[in-house]
Amino acid sequence: AYNVDEIHEVEGEPDIEKYTGIFRRLIGRHESLRTAIVLVQGTPVQRSYREVKFEVEYTEITAADPGNPGESEKGGRGQEPVLQAIARFIRPFDLARAPLLRVGVIKTAPQRHILVVDMHHIASDGVSHGVLIQDFLALYRGEALPGLRLQYRDYSEWQQTPGVKTGFEQQERYWLKQYQEEIPFLTLPADYPRPAV
C-alpha cells in the first residue's frame, strides 16, 4: 500500500546529476539518512555509516505501459499510469542497508517529470521532512548550508541520561495507573452504527 498526498509535475528536462549530488550531500549532512538497523545478538541496533552509495532512479511512462489509458484531454497522460509508476517505485526497505531513502524521477511526457522521494519512517518524521525539503531547496539554489551542531543521535543519547529517563519512567507509571482499569467506551454520535470490529 502507498499514500500519494500530492503529485507535482515539473516541466523541462530534470538534471539527474544535480539531484543525485544534492541528495548525496543531504545524506552526508544528516546522519539518520546514513543509518541502518542491524541485528546484534537478536536485538535491533542503529549503525551509522560515514558514506553510503546512492543513485537517483529514473523511469519513463510509455504508451506501452500496461493499463495506460493514453493521453488525457489536457495533452498529458492520465493519472493511472502515474500512480502505477509510483506504486512500482515505493517498495519495502531492507533496514540493514543504508540509506533508508529512495529518490526517483518519473518521466510522464516529453518535458514533464515527477520527483518522487520515499523515506522510511525510522529515518525521518514530519518535522525532519520539512528540514530536508528546506535543505534540498537551498542546495538546489546553490546556497551554502550552515554546519550542524547536533545530530539525532545526540538527542537520543540525551533521552537516555538519568534525569530525563527518570522523567519518562514517571510519565509511564502515571499513564499505566490511569489506564489500569478498562478504558471507558465512548458513545460519540456517528453517521452510521459502529461495527463490532
Disulfide bonds with the S-S distance in Angstrom:
none
